[in-house]
């Protein structure tokens, strides 16, 4: 499943979590009563929010070391409009469990 970097709305993330959990159950042929936490732990698969957090953190950590000054200034929000979610707020996603 591709990483959905930059998705900040809850609906696409929850849809992706449902699809991921459904696919894991189909692949492993596990019954419904097995909790999804056990599926993720035994298969060593990150959840969608964990993947988004990990990719977002590594992306924004690499921006400060970039030689291009235009890209270098993207590690902080330029205008602070509180009505809009900034891309670096993808690091703060709701936990799966």
DADA-V143654 format. One line per field, one symbol per residue. psi: psi as a letter, one per 30 degrees, with the letter a starting at -180 (. if undefined). burial: b if it has 24 or more other ideal C-beta (glycine too) atoms within 12 Angstrom, else e. A space follows every 50 residues. Layout:
psi: ???
burial: ???
This chain:
psi: kkkikfjfkeeeeeeeeeeeeeeeeeefhklffkkfeeeeeefhkkleee eeeeeeeeefefefgkfkfeeefffkkekijffkkleffffilkke.
burial: eeebbebeeeeebeebbeebbeebeeeeeeeeeeebeebbeeeeeebbbb bbbebbeebbeeeeeeeeeeeeeeeeeeeeeeeeeeebebbebeebe
